Every structure is written in structure tokens, then in C-alpha cells.
């Protein structure tokens, strides 16, 4: 192969030619033509450098379509809950977008396409995506940990991840660095999360992982309605994949329930006879159905469905649950899942504790009032609750928003770019505090940050925006009545403007920064995350602070800001615009930025602050001086950020 011969360069003596320099010259020459680019792509494929292969493919091909990814369809089929959900969604969303459905397989050697589905060996996934890159990738998985289980193939794309588990993260298996990676990808718009329950959302927020969308899955009316008028047979269709799942899936509990209710027939849809069932199949009142191709026969044979899960770590909305409800089959479900409340509220079944006696009581209740439960289906339409149109509408919003995003850099690449320059990425609380206490940083901070003419103009724009908001907001206030906190004051560049409105308190975690300030204001050296004051300030200035912290830390900062403000008080902060900042840094090189930054589009920022008791009061665009030099890239005449006033929500007493 020509490119291989050109780039291999064997063996050339260093005295005659710098091999690395020659390779760079050849690469530069090949990039000038499309045929040369194709040769380069073959070379990088041969070297298994899929990152560079992808870069060239993106130049040669436009990205327009979307890839939907599930796993092990060859092994589990589309009756497996996650695959079933992905397949149903694929069939609907392909009416609106150009979409490919991919199944990652672990026991095939070559890529195959059958019935419109692309089956890809796990080890070939990075290569496939480098040759056929999509615009977006939508992954259906159980837990967020699984985002890392695709042979690092996803890190070059904007990814949407639908997490079906009620407990969508396994804390015991996710390390600190993986958590930092996830937080970065979400903040930089590389990853969007969707869950199916409020509990799942809360689990993520507890660990500082932002997930703004909770959507109930939908079901299409493809199965026949239940025509039974009495309850004689109960069905179970949440078969585990392995023996270790027997307890949490409720199989052991189901066995005990079947033994106690010997007058009731139980029909169990089981994956295959090789999967252990702890003797469930041996009970006289239990019929096992193996390897069902469709579920019609199963739902036609039962009058009630049981979901006896014993732990929250299961599917948030079991697919068999909404399939049964769509057939007007009542459901008995344990209260470990949020969806149990909806089912009971709508009258479609009974929610109970995961205990034999409670489930047995629920069986008797449904048996006695079976027609009442059937009538509830006519009062409240199942397809209104698990609404397909609403789900697709929401997903179109997600897709369209992600389509517009600029590809940012992964955390790994950012760190490597800095390491090549002998720098480290300052990203954690501890490293941030240490960095701003270094002598060189303190002495040269203002000069480095605002020494260039364009950056000084940017500084003046920020100050003017702050003054405009302050004068407008506090125009009727008296100097002695207003107290302002300049949090993380740094070099004190806002102090003069703030002092024109009221008394100013300066707080910074860097004692050296505070000592460099020559003014008579109150100065307090304190950790930003452990401030000593409560409900004291009318205004808190917080520039170049929020942007440096990932969402898990921002959660705490918002709480601290809320506690330190008087009712109706405001916070002044900067909101760097994601699309502009990322494009500028992609051009300049991320190695120029050693302090971690996250970015927002303004609507995203507004959603975020609303979660913590703030509203967006006012915003002023600034930073036109920084984009003026990027006219050829289409960035000129755009602001870099907004100076925002966010207001503490007023408490209404009734």
C-alpha cells in the first residue's frame, strides 16, 4: 500500500534525515487531496489508530445519521427488556431521522447485517465507528457504568444514554476518575442522560451527576386485550439472566407465594431451561414457558401479572408491566419501584411490600374485585400514561439539541494535551485551592489573565455589565443598607464597582490573594465550601468560580449561595457559552487551558439554577473582543459569555 510504504520509512539513518519530520511532511502532503486523505485513512486503519482514522473520515464524509446501540441481540433477542425498548424506539424514531440500529455482540467475529440490524463484534466497534461515523449515538443500557463498556469507541462522539435501571449507577465499581470523566462529558455536552424514574434521577443527583430528563417508556398497542372476567392465573415475565439475580428479581419470593397460594395457577415466561430457577418449575401449580418468540401466548394465558422485585436495583419500569397493562391485565407489583405508585393511583393493580403475606393479600384483593380493576382501564387510558407521542416529542427535542452541539474534547485528551506541555489539569477542589495559593499565580494572575489588549477589553466589558446590573437592581437602595459579598475575590477587580453600591466583604480561600489587595474592606480567608455567614448579603459577586467546578461541587456551591443571601437577593456570575468557548478552544488548542472549565447554553443554565432555588433575573452578553479575530470561522460578532444576575426565589407565605 502506497501510504504504508511512504509512512513506514524503513530504515533511515538519523544523520541523513529526521524520520519524524519526514513523516509529518508526507502526512501534510497527503492531506492536500482527497485521494491522499484516503491513503492516510488506510494507513491509520492498518496501524489501528482509529482516532486518526475517524478524524479523516469526518473530513471525507458528512455526518448526518444517528446510531442506536443495544447489546447481545443474537444471544437475548428483542424479548430482553432493554433490547425490546431500544427496538420499539428505533421503529418509531426512524420515521423522523436517518437511523441505524446496532447490536454489540461478544461471540461473533465479523460484522453482519440481518433484517435491517447491524451486528458488530465488540472488538470491531471502534473501527466501525471510525469508518462510518454518525452524528449522534444513542445507547440503551441498564447503568451509567456501562457507558465505559464499549471498548472506548464512544469517546469521540456526542452520546445520549437511556438508563433503564431504577438504580442507574453502581457506586462500588465506578472510580473517582471515571466519575470525573462522566461529569466532564455531561457538562461539555458530550453525554445526555435519560432515566425512567424519579428514584433513578435522585440516585444520580446524589453523586453529583446531572440528569435533567425523566421519561416513562412507551408501549404500542400491538398485543391483544384481556377478555377474561375472573382471575384464575397469574403470570411472571421478569426472568433473570443469571442465578445471582434470583433474589432481587423476586424469583425466590415468587416461589414462596406460589407455594402458599396452591389454588392459583402461575405461568412463568423463562428465558431458557438452562437458567437456574431454584426449583420453581417443580411446583404443581407452576407452568414454565421457555424461549418465547412472541409474548402473545403468555398474555393470553394469564389474568394478572406479578412483579415481586425485592430490591430497587431492577428495571425502573419493567417492560412486561406495561405490556400487561396494555392488554388490560391487572398488575401486582412490589413498592420498591416508583412505577408501583402510578399503577395503584390509576387503579390498574396493587402495590405492596415484598413479603409473602402482603403479596398473598394482594392476590385475594384482586381476585375479589377483579371487575373493578378491569373497569379502571377504561377510566384511565394506559397509552395516555405511557405516551408514545409525548416520548417521541421529548426525544426529538433531545436529538435536535444534541445535533447543534459542537464536539468538545474528552477529559483524557485534555489531560494528555496539557501533559505534553509539562502542565497538569487543575480540576478538583483541592488542586484549585493549592493552585491559587502558588506565589507565581498570585503575582502574575491579572497580567496573565488580562494582560493582552483583547483580554483587558473583555475585563472592562465584564465590569461594565456588573455595574449596569447593580445600578439597575439597587437604584433605590442606600449605601448603608446594602451588603455585598465578593466571593473568590482574587485580585479584587470588582471591588471598586461593588463598593459604590454598599458595604463589601471580600472572601477568598487564598490568603496570598487577599494579602495582595490594598484596600480597607473586610477580608476573610475561608474555604468557598464552608463559609461562616448565613442569610446576610443582598448580593454575592461570583465571577470565574462556578465555571471551574463540576456539577457535584456546583450543587454544594448553589446551596451555600442560597444560604448566604437575603430573601430576594441576587448572585452575579459569569456563564461561558458552550458553543462559542468550545469552538475557540478547538482552534487554539486545549493545552492553553490548565484550569478546568465547564460551559452552558443559557437555557441549560437556567434549568440548572431553577433546581436550586434561583431564577434568571437578568443577563448581559460580553466578550465580543475575544471572538473578533475568528471571522473566518464564523465566530465574530458573538459573545463569549453572559454576565448573569440570578435571584433567590421569594418565599410566599399563605
N, C-alpha and C positions, 0 to 999 in steps of 0.2 A: 504494500500500500504506500502511495507516494508520501502522504503526510507522515506515516510512521518512519519511512526512510529519512525524511527531512529532519524530523524532530528527535530521532534516536541519537544521531550524531555520534557514531562509534568509530574507533576511539580517536579523539583529537587531543594532541598534547597541549597542556595549558600554556606552554611557552609560545605557541603559534596562535591560539585563539581562545578567548574566554567562551566556554561552552554555553554557559547560562545566557550570556549576552547574545550569542548567535541564535539560540533558541527563541529568545524574545524578538529578535529581528525577523525570524522566519514566521513566528506567530503573527506579528504585526503585518507582515506582507500578506499572509493568507487571509487575514480579516478584511482585506480591501475588496474582495469579490465574494459572491455567493458560493461559487464553486470551491473557493479556498476555505470558506467557512464550513462547508460540508466535509471537506477533507479533515479539517480540525476536529469536527464532531466525531468522525470515525476514529480519529486518533485517541480522543479522550474516552470514547467508549471502550476502545482496546485497553486503555490504562485503567478502566473502571473508575474514572473521575467523573461521576455523574453530576456533580455540582457544576463543573465547567461545561459538560455536555448540555445541561439544562440552560445555562446562560446563552449558549449559541443557538439552541433550539428556539428560545424565546425571540431571538432576533430574526430567525428564518421563518418562524410561524407565528401567527397571531393567536392569542388565547381567547377563546370565546365560550367554550362549554364548561359544564360542571360535572364533576365526578362524584358519585355517591358510592361509599365504601361500606361493605359489611364483611363478615368473615365466615369461612367454613361452610358455605352453602352446599358444597359437594358432600360434606360429611353430615351436616344437620338439616339441610334443606330449608325451605321457607316456612316450615311449621315452627321452627325455633323462633321465639318471640321477637328477638331483636331483628333477625333477618326478615321476619314477616312484616314488621313495622317499616323497615327500610324499603322492602319491595312494594308495599302498598303506597308509600310516599312517592317512590320512583314513578309508579304508574300514573300518579296524579300530576306531579311536578313536570313531567316530560311534555305535558300539554302546553307549558308556558316557557320552557327553556330547552336548550340543546343539552341533553344529559346522557352520561354513560353510567351504567351500573357495574360495579366491580366487586368481586369476591376474592379476598385474600385467602389462599389455600396453603396448607402446610405439608401436603402429601402428593403434590404433582410437580413435574419437572419443567413443563413448558406452558407458555401462555395459550389458552384456548378460548374460543368464543362459541357459546351454545345458547340458542334461544334468546339472543339479544343480551346475554350476560357475559362479561369478560372475566374469566378465571385466571388469576395471576399467582404464580408461586411467590411465597413470602420474600425469598432472596432476590427475585426479579423486579420487585415493586419499584425500588429507586430508579432502576434502568428504564422501566416502562414510563414512569412519570417524566424522566429527563428527555425521552423521545416524543412523548405525546402529552405535553403539559396542559392541564386545564386552567381555567380562570379561577375556579374555586374547587375545594374539596370538602365534601360533607360526609363525615364519618358517623356511623351509628355504632355505639358501644355501650357497655354497662357502666364503666367507671372512667374517670378522668385519667387515671394512671395508664389506661390503655392507649392514650394519645402517643406515648413513647414506644409502643409495641409494633411499629411499622417500619423497622429497620432504618430509622432516621429519614424516611422518604418524605415525611410531611413538612419538614422544617423549612422548605423553600417555597411554601405556598400559604395562602390565606385559607384557614381551616374553620369549618363550622362543625361542632361536635354535639350530637344529640346523645345525652346520657340518660339511659333508661332506668338506672337503679335508683331506689329510694335512698340509698346511701352511696352517693356517686364518687366517693374518694376513699381509698384505703390508706389511712394515715400511717400505718405500720410499714408500708412499703415505699412511701414517697420520701425521698431525702430532701435536705434543705435546698440543695442546688436545683433539683428538679422543680421544687416549689417556686424558686426564683425564676426559673425558665417559664413556668406557666403564667406567673404574674406578669412577666415581661410581655409574653405573647398576647395576653388579653389587653394590657394597657396600650400596646403598639398596634392593635387591630389585626394581629396575626391569627387570633383564635377567638371564636364566638361560641359561648356555651348555651345549650338549651336543655332544660330538665322538665320532668313530668310531675313534680310535686313540690309543695312549699317546704317540706322537710328536706328534700334534696337541695333546694336553694339555700336553706338555713345551714345545712352541713358545710356547704362551700363557703358561705359568708363567714362562718365561724373560724375558718382557716385563712380568711382574708382573700378568698378567691371570688372575683366579681362574676355574677351570673344574673343578667337582667331579664331573661325571658323564661317564664314557666308556661308550658303549653301542654294541655291534655292531648294524648294521641287521638286520632280519629279512626272510625271504622266505616266501611262502605256496606250498604245493605245487600250483601251477596249470599247470605245464608237464609234458610227457611225459618219462618216464625214457629214458635212452640204452639202446638194445638192442644196440649194436654190440659185437663181441668182438675187433675189431682196430682199430688206429689207422691210418687212411688219409688223414684230412682234418683240418686244424687251422683253427679259427675265430678271428677277431678282431672285437670289437664295441665298441671304445672310440674311435669316430670323433670327431675333433676338430671344433670349431665354426669354427675359422679356421686359416689357413695357418701362423700363428705357433706353433700348438700341435703341429705335426707332429713336432718333435723330442722334446719332453718326453712326448708320448703314445706315443712309440716307433714311429711310423709309418715313419720313415726306417730304424730298426733292423729293423723287420718286413720291409721291402723287401729288405734285405741278407740276412736269414735265408731268405726265400723264394727268393732267387737262389741261395744256397748249397745249399738242400735242394730241388732241382728235381724230385725224385721224390715229393715230398709236395704234395698239393693244399691250397690255402689259400682259405677262404671269408671274405670281409670284409663285415660289415654296415656300410654307409656311409650318412651322413645324406642327401646328395643329390649328384648328379653335378657340381654347380657348385662344390663344395668341393674344393680342390686336394689331390691325393694323391701328388705327386712321381713320377708315372709308375707307381705300384703297379698300377693297372688294366691296364697294358700287358704285364705278365708273363703268360706262357702258363699257369702253374700257379696263377694267382690269379683267383678269380671274385668280382666285386663285386655286392652286393645293396643296392639303393637304396630309401630311403623305406619301410622295412618297417612295416606296420601292427601286426603281432604278431611275436614272435621265435620262434614255434613252428617255422616252416620252417627258420630259421637253426640252431637247436639240433638239429633232426632231421637236418641235413646234415653235422654235424661230430662228430668223435670226441675232440677235445681243444681246449681254449681256451688262447690265448696272450695274456698281458698284459705287453707288453715295455716298460713305462714306464721312462724313463731318469732321471727326477727325482722327488723326493719331492713336489713341488708338483702333485699329482693327487688324484683321489678316494681317500680313505683305504681304502675298501672298494668297489671298482668293482662296480656292480650286475650287470654281465654275469658277474662272477666268481661271485657267489652264485647267480645264475640257472643257470649252467652246472653248478655243484656240485649244485644241487637236481635236475638231470637226470642225475646220476651221470656227469658228463663231467669227466675229469681236467683240471687246470689247470697250465700253465707260467707262472710269474709271477716277475718280477724282484724282487730283495730290497730295493728302495728303499721298499717298503711294509711296515708291521708285519704285515699280514694274511698275508704270504708265510710267516712262521714258523708260523702256525696251520695253514695248508694243508699244509705239509711235515710238521709234527708229527702231523697226523691221517692222513697217507698219501694225501691226495687229489690230490697233484701234486708238482711240483718247484719249489723256489726257487733262483734262480741270479743271477749277475751280469748286468747289462745289456750283454752283449757277444755278438757273433755266434757265436763258438766255444762259449761256455758255453750259449747257448740251443740250439744245434745238438746239443750233447752231451745236453741235457735231452730233446730230441725223440727221440734214439736210445734213451735210457734208458726213457722211457715206452713207446716202440714195442716194445721187447724184453720189458718186464714189464707189459704193458697189463692183463692179468687181475688182477695183484696190486693195481694201483691201483683197479680196479673193485671188488675184494673189500673194499678199505678202507672203502668207503661203507657196507657192511653192518655193519662193526665199529664205526664211529663215525657216528652219525646227524647229517647236515648240519643238520637242523631243531632239534637239541639245541644246537648251537653258535650258530647264528643264530636264536635262540629268540624266537618271536613273543610267547608268553605272558609271558616274562620282560621283554621290551622294553616291552610294554603296561603291565605291572605297575609298572615303573620310571617310565614316563611319567605314569601315574595319580598316583604319588607327587608328581611334579613339578607336575602340574596342580593337585592338591589343595592343595599348599603355596602355590603362587602365588595360588590363589583366595582364601586367607586374608590375603594381604598388603595393607597399606594403601598407597594411591598416594602416593609421595613426590614431591618436586619435582625437576625436571631441573636440571643444573648451570647451564645458560644462564639459566633463570628465577631461580635463587637469586642469581646474579651480578647480574642486572638489578634484582632487588628491593633488593639492597644498594646498587647504583649510584644508584637513585632516592633513597636516604637519604644519599648522599655517602660511602659506605663501599666498601671492597674486600674480597673474599673472600680470607682467608688460607688457602692450600691447599698450597703447595709447601714443601719443607724450608727453602729459602732465605727465603721470606716468613715462615715460622713463627719462624725464628731471629731475623730482623730485628724482628718484632712484639714478641716478649718481651724485647727489649733497649731498647724505647722507654721513656723516662722516665715518661710518664703511665701506661703499662700497669703498670710495676713499682710505682709509688706507690699506684695505686688498685686493684691486682689483687684483693686479698682483699675489699675493700669492694664492688667491682662484682660479684664472683662470689658472695659470701656475705653481703652487707650486709642484704638483706631477711630478715625473720624466717623465712620458709619455707625460704630457701636456707641460712640458718645451721643450721636444724634438720636439713637434708639433710647438711650438713657433719658434724654431730655423729653422724648415722646412719652415715656412711661411716667415721668414726674408730672408732666402737664396733665396727663389723663387722671392721675391720682388727685391733683389739685382741683380739677374740674368736678370730679365726683364728690370730693369733700366739701367744696364750696356750695354745691347744689344740695347736698344732703343735710349739711349743718348750717345752712344760711341763717336760720333763726336762733341758733344756739349761741350761748355766751361762753367766752373762753374759760371762765371758772367752773362752768357746768359740764364741760366735756372732757372725758379722759380717754386717751388713746394709747394703745399698746403697739409698739413697733417690734414685732416678734421676729427673731433671727435678723436683727438689725444690720449685722455685718459692718460695713463701712459707714453706716448711718446716712446713706444718700437721700433718704426720705424725711429725715428728722426736721429739717427747716420747714418743709411744706406741712408736715403734721402739726408742728408747734404753732402754726398760725391759726389752728382751729381749737386747740385745747392743750391740756397738760399731757406730756408724753412720758411713758415709761419704756425703757429700752431693755429688751431681754435677748440674750444670745447664749448659746452653750459654749462659745469660745471666749474664754477670759482674755485672750490676747487680742481678739477683735474689739472687745469692749474697752480695753486699755488704750487702744489706738484712737478712740473717739475723744475729741477735745470739746466737750460741752458740759453743761451743768444739769442735764436731765438725770432722773433716777435711772441707775443702771443695775441690772440684776443678772448674774451669771446663773443660768438654770437650764436644765435639760428640757428641750421642747416638749417631751412626752411626760413631763412631771412638773407642771407649773404650779406655783404656790398660791395663786389667786383664783377666786370664783365670782362669777356674775358681777364684774367690776367695771368693764370697759364698754364705752359707747361704740368704739371702733377698734379693730385689730388690723394692722397692716402686715401682710404676709407675702411679700414678693420673693420669687425664686425659692420657694420652700416646698409647696405641695408637689411641684413637678419632679422633685428629686426623690420622692418616696413612692414605693409600690403600694398597691391597694390595701394590703394588710396593715401597713403603717398609716396610710391616709385615713382609714377607718378611725383609728385612735386620735389622729390629729383633728378630725372633724368634731369628735366628741369633746376634745379639750377646748376647741374654739367655741363650741356651743356653751360649755360650762363657764367660760370666761367672759362671755358677752352679756350685757344687759338685754332685757326683752326689746326686740325691735332693732338691736344693734347690727352693725354691718362688719363684714370682713372684706378687706381689699386684697385681691390676689391676682396673679397672672395665670392665664390659660393659654399655653402654647398650642397652636393649631396643628393638628396631626398631619394633615395632607401637605402643608407647606413645609413644616420642620423636617419631615422625613425626606421629602424631595431634595431639600437643601443639603441635608447630611449625606444622602446618597451621592450627590455631586461632589461635595467637599471631601468626603471620606470620614467614616465614623471614628477613625483613630485620632481625630482632632478633639474629641469629646470624651473626657475621662470621668466626668460626673454623670451619674445615671439621670436620665430624664424620661418622663412619660408625657404623653400628649393626649389632647381631646379634640373632637369636633364639639362646637358649642352645645348642640342638643344633648350629646353624651354627657358633657359636664353638668348640664342642668339636671339630667336624670340622677347623676351621682349625688349631687348636693341635696336633692329632694329627699333622698334616703336618710339623710342625717339631720333633718330639721331646718334646712335652709332653702330659700328661694333666690332666683337670679333677679336682683333688683335693677342692675344697670351694667352695661359693658361698653367699652370704647376700644376700637381696633387700633393697634400700634405696630411699628416695626416695618413700615414701608421702606425705610432707608436700607434695610437688610436684604430686601428682595429686588431692589432696583437693578442690581448687576446681573440678574438672571432672566433678562428679557428673552433671550433665545430659547430658554426652557419654558417660557410662558408663565413665570412666577412673578414678574414685575407687576407693580400696582396691586399686590396682595399684602395684607397684614401678616405678620408672623405670629402675633398673639393678641389676646384681648386682656385689657385690664378690667377686671370684674368687681362689682360690689355685690356680695351675696348677703342676704338679710336673714337674721334669725326670725323664724316664724313667730308671729304673735300668738299667745295663748288666749283663747276665747273662753271666758267663764260664763256658764249659763245657769 
